[in-house]
């Protein structure tokens, strides 16, 4: 979801349902839950930084997400893929 990228790019702490690859992409800035008890536990943590990372860690993830996953970065990558496909099909 674009909302995850937007929220993390702003430095927010995010809680969401599990999706493969979230941890690799967002690090501790995004935590997942599977049950109501999981959600309740996360929502009532006494030290959110211990789980989501401190401000500096979240800012670092936010900077990376803004750089690597902006609309412009995604558009550039799509153009690269299209040009590679065209080149493979028509090697002039």
MOPAC internal coordinates of N, CA, C and O (Angstrom, degrees):
PM7 1SCF
backbone

  N    0.0000 0     0.00 0     0.00 0    0    0    0
  C    1.4498 1     0.00 0     0.00 0    1    0    0
  C    1.5261 1   109.84 1     0.00 0    2    1    0
  O    1.2310 1   120.83 1   -43.19 1    3    2    1
  N    1.2973 1   116.02 1   136.81 1    3    2    1
  C    1.4688 1   119.83 1   176.69 1    5    3    2
  C    1.5184 1   111.46 1   -60.01 1    6    5    3
  O    1.2310 1   120.11 1   151.26 1    7    6    5
  N    1.3122 1   117.40 1   -28.74 1    7    6    5
  C    1.4635 1   120.17 1  -178.52 1    9    7    6
  C    1.5238 1   111.54 1   -61.61 1   10    9    7
  O    1.2310 1   120.26 1   143.00 1   11   10    9
  N    1.3385 1   117.11 1   -37.00 1   11   10    9
  C    1.4650 1   119.39 1   176.96 1   13   11   10
  C    1.5242 1   110.27 1   -61.28 1   14   13   11
  O    1.2310 1   120.70 1   134.55 1   15   14   13
  N    1.3316 1   116.27 1   -45.45 1   15   14   13
  C    1.4673 1   120.08 1   179.33 1   17   15   14
  C    1.5220 1   110.53 1   -62.48 1   18   17   15
  O    1.2310 1   120.34 1   135.70 1   19   18   17
  N    1.3326 1   116.96 1   -44.30 1   19   18   17
  C    1.4634 1   120.81 1  -179.67 1   21   19   18
  C    1.5285 1   111.10 1   -62.53 1   22   21   19
  O    1.2310 1   120.76 1   134.12 1   23   22   21
  N    1.3195 1   116.16 1   -45.88 1   23   22   21
  C    1.4617 1   120.06 1  -178.14 1   25   23   22
  C    1.5268 1   111.09 1   -64.63 1   26   25   23
  O    1.2310 1   120.36 1   132.62 1   27   26   25
  N    1.3208 1   116.92 1   -47.38 1   27   26   25
  C    1.4641 1   120.21 1  -179.38 1   29   27   26
  C    1.5316 1   110.30 1   -65.83 1   30   29   27
  O    1.2310 1   120.16 1   141.05 1   31   30   29
  N    1.3236 1   117.30 1   -38.95 1   31   30   29
  C    1.4701 1   120.42 1   178.98 1   33   31   30
  C    1.5236 1   111.93 1   -63.33 1   34   33   31
  O    1.2310 1   120.27 1   157.78 1   35   34   33
  N    1.3307 1   117.08 1   -22.22 1   35   34   33
  C    1.4592 1   120.25 1   177.58 1   37   35   34
  C    1.5285 1   112.23 1   -90.78 1   38   37   35
  O    1.2310 1   120.41 1   177.51 1   39   38   37
  N    1.3368 1   116.82 1    -2.49 1   39   38   37
  C    1.4593 1   121.05 1   179.04 1   41   39   38
  C    1.5142 1   114.21 1    91.38 1   42   41   39
  O    1.2310 1   120.30 1  -170.87 1   43   42   41
  N    1.3214 1   117.04 1     9.13 1   43   42   41
  C    1.4651 1   120.75 1  -177.56 1   45   43   42
  C    1.5241 1   112.20 1   -73.14 1   46   45   43
  O    1.2310 1   121.50 1   -23.60 1   47   46   45
  N    1.3027 1   114.73 1   156.40 1   47   46   45
  C    1.4596 1   121.96 1   167.94 1   49   47   46
  C    1.5217 1   105.93 1   -88.49 1   50   49   47
  O    1.2310 1   120.46 1   -45.37 1   51   50   49
  N    1.3266 1   116.73 1   134.63 1   51   50   49
  C    1.4629 1   120.46 1  -175.86 1   53   51   50
  C    1.5212 1   109.83 1  -125.54 1   54   53   51
  O    1.2310 1   121.11 1   -42.14 1   55   54   53
  N    1.3342 1   115.49 1   137.86 1   55   54   53
  C    1.4570 1   122.44 1   173.20 1   57   55   54
  C    1.5223 1   106.39 1  -121.26 1   58   57   55
  O    1.2310 1   120.79 1   -51.04 1   59   58   57
  N    1.3373 1   116.10 1   128.96 1   59   58   57
  C    1.4566 1   120.33 1  -176.55 1   61   59   58
  C    1.5255 1   110.25 1  -149.91 1   62   61   59
  O    1.2310 1   121.16 1    -5.66 1   63   62   61
  N    1.3041 1   115.39 1   174.34 1   63   62   61
  C    1.4580 1   119.51 1   175.74 1   65   63   62
  C    1.5285 1   108.88 1   -74.35 1   66   65   63
  O    1.2310 1   120.51 1   -22.16 1   67   66   65
  N    1.3368 1   116.63 1   157.84 1   67   66   65
  C    1.4630 1   119.53 1  -175.64 1   69   67   66
  C    1.5315 1   112.55 1   -67.67 1   70   69   67
  O    1.2310 1   121.45 1   -44.05 1   71   70   69
  N    1.3249 1   114.84 1   135.95 1   71   70   69
  C    1.4606 1   122.69 1   174.97 1   73   71   70
  C    1.5178 1   106.25 1  -140.08 1   74   73   71
  O    1.2310 1   120.41 1   -47.12 1   75   74   73
  N    1.3096 1   116.82 1   132.88 1   75   74   73
  C    1.4553 1   120.92 1  -179.33 1   77   75   74
  C    1.5303 1   110.76 1   -57.13 1   78   77   75
  O    1.2310 1   120.87 1   -47.45 1   79   78   77
  N    1.3225 1   115.95 1   132.55 1   79   78   77
  C    1.4537 1   121.68 1   175.90 1   81   79   78
  C    1.5181 1   115.52 1    93.69 1   82   81   79
  O    1.2310 1   119.61 1   174.01 1   83   82   81
  N    1.3307 1   118.35 1    -5.99 1   83   82   81
  C    1.4707 1   119.78 1  -178.56 1   85   83   82
  C    1.5220 1   112.16 1   -60.69 1   86   85   83
  O    1.2310 1   120.49 1   133.74 1   87   86   85
  N    1.3146 1   116.68 1   -46.26 1   87   86   85
  C    1.4668 1   120.02 1  -176.46 1   89   87   86
  C    1.5225 1   111.19 1   -62.62 1   90   89   87
  O    1.2310 1   120.43 1   139.57 1   91   90   89
  N    1.3315 1   116.78 1   -40.43 1   91   90   89
  C    1.4577 1   120.02 1  -179.88 1   93   91   90
  C    1.5254 1   111.08 1   -67.07 1   94   93   91
  O    1.2310 1   120.30 1   144.78 1   95   94   93
  N    1.2962 1   117.02 1   -35.22 1   95   94   93
  C    1.4557 1   121.80 1  -176.59 1   97   95   94
  C    1.5243 1   112.70 1   -81.72 1   98   97   95
  O    1.2310 1   120.37 1   135.74 1   99   98   97
  N    1.3224 1   116.90 1   -44.26 1   99   98   97
  C    1.4632 1   121.23 1  -171.62 1  101   99   98
  C    1.5238 1   114.95 1  -110.92 1  102  101   99
  O    1.2310 1   119.81 1   174.13 1  103  102  101
  N    1.3246 1   117.98 1    -5.87 1  103  102  101
  C    1.4627 1   119.87 1  -177.95 1  105  103  102
  C    1.5171 1   111.13 1    60.29 1  106  105  103
  O    1.2310 1   120.50 1    31.30 1  107  106  105
  N    1.3233 1   116.65 1  -148.70 1  107  106  105
  C    1.4643 1   119.53 1  -176.09 1  109  107  106
  C    1.5291 1   114.33 1   -75.20 1  110  109  107
  O    1.2310 1   119.87 1   173.28 1  111  110  109
  N    1.3348 1   117.86 1    -6.72 1  111  110  109
  C    1.4705 1   119.97 1  -179.76 1  113  111  110
  C    1.5216 1   112.48 1   -61.99 1  114  113  111
  O    1.2310 1   120.65 1   156.26 1  115  114  113
  N    1.3368 1   116.37 1   -23.74 1  115  114  113
  C    1.4653 1   121.46 1   179.14 1  117  115  114
  C    1.5265 1   108.36 1  -118.67 1  118  117  115
  O    1.2310 1   121.12 1   -57.70 1  119  118  117
  N    1.3075 1   115.47 1   122.30 1  119  118  117
  C    1.4576 1   122.30 1   176.39 1  121  119  118
  C    1.5303 1   108.56 1  -112.08 1  122  121  119
  O    1.2310 1   121.06 1   -31.93 1  123  122  121
  N    1.3230 1   115.57 1   148.07 1  123  122  121
  C    1.4623 1   118.96 1  -179.01 1  125  123  122
  C    1.5246 1   110.94 1  -115.07 1  126  125  123
  O    1.2310 1   121.97 1   -21.77 1  127  126  125
  N    1.3039 1   113.84 1   158.23 1  127  126  125
  C    1.4635 1   120.54 1   176.10 1  129  127  126
  C    1.5221 1   108.43 1  -136.07 1  130  129  127
  O    1.2310 1   121.04 1   -26.45 1  131  130  129
  N    1.3200 1   115.62 1   153.55 1  131  130  129
  C    1.4625 1   120.74 1   176.79 1  133  131  130
  C    1.5192 1   112.22 1  -118.95 1  134  133  131
  O    1.2310 1   120.56 1   152.76 1  135  134  133
  N    1.3073 1   116.53 1   -27.24 1  135  134  133
  C    1.4670 1   119.90 1  -178.02 1  137  135  134
  C    1.5323 1   109.75 1  -126.22 1  138  137  135
  O    1.2310 1   121.62 1   -14.32 1  139  138  137
  N    1.3138 1   114.50 1   165.68 1  139  138  137
  C    1.4646 1   119.24 1   176.63 1  141  139  138
  C    1.5275 1   110.61 1   -60.46 1  142  141  139
  O    1.2310 1   120.46 1   144.22 1  143  142  141
  N    1.3348 1   116.73 1   -35.78 1  143  142  141
  C    1.4682 1   120.32 1   177.92 1  145  143  142
  C    1.5228 1   111.27 1   -64.58 1  146  145  143
  O    1.2310 1   120.06 1   140.52 1  147  146  145
  N    1.3417 1   117.50 1   -39.48 1  147  146  145
  C    1.4657 1   120.91 1   176.08 1  149  147  146
  C    1.5246 1   110.18 1   -59.77 1  150  149  147
  O    1.2310 1   120.91 1   132.66 1  151  150  149
  N    1.3216 1   115.87 1   -47.34 1  151  150  149
  C    1.4619 1   121.12 1  -178.82 1  153  151  150
  C    1.5295 1   110.78 1   -62.93 1  154  153  151
  O    1.2310 1   120.52 1   136.56 1  155  154  153
  N    1.2983 1   116.60 1   -43.44 1  155  154  153
  C    1.4658 1   121.62 1   178.76 1  157  155  154
  C    1.5270 1   110.37 1   -61.43 1  158  157  155
  O    1.2310 1   120.25 1   137.31 1  159  158  157
  N    1.3348 1   117.13 1   -42.69 1  159  158  157
  C    1.4648 1   121.61 1   179.82 1  161  159  158
  C    1.5293 1   110.09 1   -62.56 1  162  161  159
  O    1.2310 1   120.18 1   133.41 1  163  162  161
  N    1.3262 1   117.26 1   -46.59 1  163  162  161
  C    1.4699 1   120.61 1  -179.39 1  165  163  162
  C    1.5334 1   110.36 1   -64.13 1  166  165  163
  O    1.2310 1   120.49 1   138.34 1  167  166  165
  N    1.3184 1   116.67 1   -41.66 1  167  166  165
  C    1.4663 1   121.24 1  -176.41 1  169  167  166
  C    1.5243 1   112.67 1   -68.01 1  170  169  167
  O    1.2310 1   120.40 1   160.24 1  171  170  169
  N    1.3078 1   116.83 1   -19.76 1  171  170  169
  C    1.4668 1   119.46 1  -176.56 1  173  171  170
  C    1.5355 1   112.72 1  -115.04 1  174  173  171
  O    1.2310 1   120.34 1  -161.35 1  175  174  173
  N    1.3118 1   116.95 1    18.65 1  175  174  173
  C    1.4661 1   119.98 1   178.87 1  177  175  174
  C    1.5262 1   110.22 1   -62.14 1  178  177  175
  O    1.2310 1   119.93 1   -44.15 1  179  178  177
  N    1.3217 1   117.73 1   135.85 1  179  178  177
  C    1.4663 1   119.82 1   179.81 1  181  179  178
  C    1.5389 1   112.87 1   -73.93 1  182  181  179
  O    1.2310 1   120.22 1   151.91 1  183  182  181
  N    1.3407 1   117.18 1   -28.09 1  183  182  181
  C    1.4687 1   120.63 1  -178.36 1  185  183  182
  C    1.5245 1   108.73 1  -130.12 1  186  185  183
  O    1.2310 1   120.83 1   -89.62 1  187  186  185
  N    1.3268 1   116.02 1    90.38 1  187  186  185
  C    1.4662 1   120.60 1  -177.20 1  189  187  186
  C    1.5271 1   112.14 1   -62.60 1  190  189  187
  O    1.2310 1   120.08 1   146.18 1  191  190  189
  N    1.3252 1   117.45 1   -33.82 1  191  190  189
  C    1.4622 1   120.68 1   179.73 1  193  191  190
  C    1.5292 1   112.14 1   -61.80 1  194  193  191
  O    1.2310 1   120.35 1   149.33 1  195  194  193
  N    1.3167 1   116.93 1   -30.67 1  195  194  193
  C    1.4650 1   120.62 1  -179.85 1  197  195  194
  C    1.5232 1   111.05 1   -65.16 1  198  197  195
  O    1.2310 1   120.12 1   154.54 1  199  198  197
  N    1.3194 1   117.38 1   -25.46 1  199  198  197
  C    1.4633 1   121.59 1  -178.15 1  201  199  198
  C    1.5283 1   111.65 1  -104.35 1  202  201  199
  O    1.2310 1   119.94 1   135.18 1  203  202  201
  N    1.3253 1   117.72 1   -44.82 1  203  202  201
  C    1.4596 1   122.31 1  -175.39 1  205  203  202
  C    1.5256 1   113.65 1   -91.18 1  206  205  203
  O    1.2310 1   120.08 1   172.76 1  207  206  205
  N    1.3161 1   117.45 1    -7.24 1  207  206  205
  C    1.4558 1   121.32 1  -174.12 1  209  207  206
  C    1.5189 1   110.04 1    90.58 1  210  209  207
  O    1.2310 1   121.01 1   -28.14 1  211  210  209
  N    1.3273 1   115.67 1   151.86 1  211  210  209
  C    1.4632 1   119.04 1   179.90 1  213  211  210
  C    1.5333 1   109.98 1   -76.37 1  214  213  211
  O    1.2310 1   120.96 1    -0.57 1  215  214  213
  N    1.3226 1   115.78 1   179.43 1  215  214  213
  C    1.4686 1   119.78 1  -177.03 1  217  215  214
  C    1.5232 1   112.60 1   -56.64 1  218  217  215
  O    1.2310 1   120.33 1   137.22 1  219  218  217
  N    1.3275 1   116.97 1   -42.78 1  219  218  217
  C    1.4689 1   120.39 1  -178.15 1  221  219  218
  C    1.5284 1   110.66 1   -63.96 1  222  221  219
  O    1.2310 1   120.28 1   138.05 1  223  222  221
  N    1.3192 1   117.07 1   -41.95 1  223  222  221
  C    1.4672 1   120.70 1   179.46 1  225  223  222
  C    1.5227 1   110.79 1   -65.61 1  226  225  223
  O    1.2310 1   120.56 1   136.73 1  227  226  225
  N    1.3301 1   116.53 1   -43.27 1  227  226  225
  C    1.4776 1   119.39 1   179.37 1  229  227  226
  C    1.5232 1   111.13 1   -67.40 1  230  229  227
  O    1.2310 1   120.00 1   143.93 1  231  230  229
  N    1.3358 1   117.60 1   -36.07 1  231  230  229
  C    1.4694 1   120.27 1   176.28 1  233  231  230
  C    1.5245 1   111.18 1   -63.53 1  234  233  231
  O    1.2310 1   120.44 1   140.74 1  235  234  233
  N    1.3264 1   116.76 1   -39.26 1  235  234  233
  C    1.4698 1   120.66 1   179.08 1  237  235  234
  C    1.5337 1   110.20 1   -63.51 1  238  237  235
  O    1.2310 1   120.48 1   135.69 1  239  238  237
  N    1.3276 1   116.69 1   -44.31 1  239  238  237
  C    1.4709 1   120.44 1   177.39 1  241  239  238
  C    1.5256 1   109.27 1   -64.52 1  242  241  239
  O    1.2310 1   119.94 1   138.21 1  243  242  241
  N    1.3150 1   117.72 1   -41.79 1  243  242  241
  C    1.4655 1   121.92 1   180.00 1  245  243  242
  C    1.5273 1   110.73 1   -60.94 1  246  245  243
  O    1.2310 1   120.29 1   136.47 1  247  246  245
  N    1.3274 1   117.06 1   -43.53 1  247  246  245
  C    1.4680 1   120.44 1   178.56 1  249  247  246
  C    1.5199 1   111.18 1   -61.86 1  250  249  247
  O    1.2310 1   120.53 1   137.12 1  251  250  249
  N    1.3313 1   116.59 1   -42.88 1  251  250  249
  C    1.4630 1   120.38 1  -179.71 1  253  251  250
  C    1.5230 1   110.81 1   -65.20 1  254  253  251
  O    1.2310 1   120.36 1   136.46 1  255  254  253
  N    1.3226 1   116.91 1   -43.54 1  255  254  253
  C    1.4663 1   120.48 1   179.80 1  257  255  254
  C    1.5284 1   110.26 1   -63.76 1  258  257  255
  O    1.2310 1   120.12 1   136.65 1  259  258  257
  N    1.3348 1   117.38 1   -43.35 1  259  258  257
  C    1.4724 1   119.75 1   178.69 1  261  259  258
  C    1.5247 1   111.31 1   -61.65 1  262  261  259
  O    1.2310 1   120.53 1   141.62 1  263  262  261
  N    1.3276 1   116.59 1   -38.38 1  263  262  261
  C    1.4670 1   120.61 1  -178.21 1  265  263  262
  C    1.5264 1   112.07 1   -74.95 1  266  265  263
  O    1.2310 1   120.57 1   131.69 1  267  266  265
  N    1.3203 1   116.52 1   -48.31 1  267  266  265
  C    1.4640 1   120.83 1  -171.98 1  269  267  266
  C    1.5202 1   114.61 1   -87.46 1  270  269  267
  O    1.2310 1   119.99 1   160.81 1  271  270  269
  N    1.3253 1   117.63 1   -19.19 1  271  270  269
  C    1.4663 1   119.45 1  -172.22 1  273  271  270
  C    1.5253 1   113.13 1  -128.40 1  274  273  271
  O    1.2310 1   120.43 1  -158.04 1  275  274  273
  N    1.3147 1   116.79 1    21.96 1  275  274  273
  C    1.4622 1   119.61 1   175.67 1  277  275  274
  C    1.5231 1   109.16 1   -69.95 1  278  277  275
  O    1.2310 1   120.51 1   -12.70 1  279  278  277
  N    1.3087 1   116.62 1   167.30 1  279  278  277
  C    1.4651 1   120.90 1   176.95 1  281  279  278
  C    1.5237 1   109.68 1   -58.71 1  282  281  279
  O    1.2310 1   120.31 1   136.28 1  283  282  281
  N    1.3266 1   117.00 1   -43.72 1  283  282  281
  C    1.4673 1   120.96 1  -179.54 1  285  283  282
  C    1.5230 1   111.75 1   -63.02 1  286  285  283
  O    1.2310 1   120.44 1   137.14 1  287  286  285
  N    1.3318 1   116.77 1   -42.86 1  287  286  285
  C    1.4705 1   120.33 1   179.28 1  289  287  286
  C    1.5186 1   110.38 1   -63.51 1  290  289  287
  O    1.2310 1   120.29 1   138.26 1  291  290  289
  N    1.3101 1   117.04 1   -41.74 1  291  290  289
  C    1.4730 1   120.61 1   178.98 1  293  291  290
  C    1.5187 1   110.92 1   -66.83 1  294  293  291
  O    1.2310 1   120.09 1   139.10 1  295  294  293
  N    1.3168 1   117.44 1   -40.90 1  295  294  293
  C    1.4679 1   121.35 1   179.10 1  297  295  294
  C    1.5300 1   110.19 1   -63.44 1  298  297  295
  O    1.2310 1   120.35 1   136.68 1  299  298  297
  N    1.3467 1   116.95 1   -43.32 1  299  298  297
  C    1.4689 1   120.26 1   177.63 1  301  299  298
  C    1.5192 1   110.87 1   -59.01 1  302  301  299
  O    1.2310 1   120.73 1   136.80 1  303  302  301
  N    1.3221 1   116.22 1   -43.20 1  303  302  301
  C    1.4711 1   120.39 1  -179.09 1  305  303  302
  C    1.5222 1   110.71 1   -65.23 1  306  305  303
  O    1.2310 1   119.86 1   139.21 1  307  306  305
  N    1.3126 1   117.88 1   -40.79 1  307  306  305
  C    1.4689 1   120.47 1   178.05 1  309  307  306
  C    1.5254 1   110.96 1   -62.47 1  310  309  307
  O    1.2310 1   120.23 1   139.14 1  311  310  309
  N    1.3209 1   117.17 1   -40.86 1  311  310  309
  C    1.4688 1   120.81 1   177.14 1  313  311  310
  C    1.5301 1   109.68 1   -63.15 1  314  313  311
  O    1.2310 1   119.97 1   135.74 1  315  314  313
  N    1.3452 1   117.66 1   -44.26 1  315  314  313
  C    1.4671 1   120.97 1   177.93 1  317  315  314
  C    1.5231 1   111.13 1   -57.07 1  318  317  315
  O    1.2310 1   120.54 1   133.65 1  319  318  317
  N    1.3182 1   116.58 1   -46.35 1  319  318  317
  C    1.4651 1   121.23 1  -179.07 1  321  319  318
  C    1.5238 1   110.29 1   -63.26 1  322  321  319
  O    1.2310 1   120.57 1   137.19 1  323  322  321
  N    1.3248 1   116.52 1   -42.81 1  323  322  321
  C    1.4631 1   120.23 1   179.34 1  325  323  322
  C    1.5300 1   110.70 1   -63.12 1  326  325  323
  O    1.2310 1   119.94 1   136.91 1  327  326  325
  N    1.3292 1   117.73 1   -43.09 1  327  326  325
  C    1.4615 1   121.03 1   179.32 1  329  327  326
  C    1.5303 1   111.56 1   -66.18 1  330  329  327
  O    1.2310 1   120.42 1   141.44 1  331  330  329
  N    1.3236 1   116.80 1   -38.56 1  331  330  329
  C    1.4684 1   120.42 1   176.45 1  333  331  330
  C    1.5241 1   110.39 1   -63.38 1  334  333  331
  O    1.2310 1   119.92 1   136.74 1  335  334  333
  N    1.3147 1   117.75 1   -43.26 1  335  334  333
  C    1.4670 1   121.64 1   178.67 1  337  335  334
  C    1.5112 1   110.94 1   -63.93 1  338  337  335
  O    1.2310 1   120.43 1   137.83 1  339  338  337
  N    1.3028 1   116.78 1   -42.17 1  339  338  337
  C    1.4780 1   121.42 1   179.24 1  341  339  338
  C    1.5230 1   109.20 1   -64.06 1  342  341  339
  O    1.2310 1   120.25 1   136.50 1  343  342  341
  N    1.3009 1   117.12 1   -43.50 1  343  342  341
  C    1.4480 1   122.65 1  -179.15 1  345  343  342
  C    1.5390 1   110.87 1   -63.28 1  346  345  343
  O    1.2310 1   120.52 1   138.90 1  347  346  345
  N    1.2958 1   116.61 1   -41.10 1  347  346  345
  C    1.4601 1   121.15 1   179.68 1  349  347  346
  C    1.5298 1   111.20 1   -67.03 1  350  349  347
  O    1.2310 1   120.80 1   147.25 1  351  350  349
  N    1.3048 1   116.08 1   -32.75 1  351  350  349
  C    1.4587 1   121.41 1  -178.33 1  353  351  350
  C    1.5274 1   111.48 1   -82.56 1  354  353  351
  O    1.2310 1   120.11 1   143.99 1  355  354  353
  N    1.3265 1   117.39 1   -36.01 1  355  354  353
  C    1.4612 1   122.36 1  -174.31 1  357  355  354
  C    1.5313 1   109.03 1  -134.56 1  358  357  355
  O    1.2310 1   119.80 1  -100.78 1  359  358  357
  N    1.3477 1   117.98 1    79.22 1  359  358  357
  C    1.4732 1   120.93 1  -172.88 1  361  359  358
  C    1.5340 1   114.07 1   -77.48 1  362  361  359
  O    1.2310 1   119.61 1  -112.34 1  363  362  361
  N    1.3072 1   118.35 1    67.66 1  363  362  361
  C    1.4702 1   121.68 1   177.36 1  365  363  362
  C    1.4811 1   111.51 1   -91.19 1  366  365  363
  O    1.2310 1   120.10 1   180.00 1  367  366  365

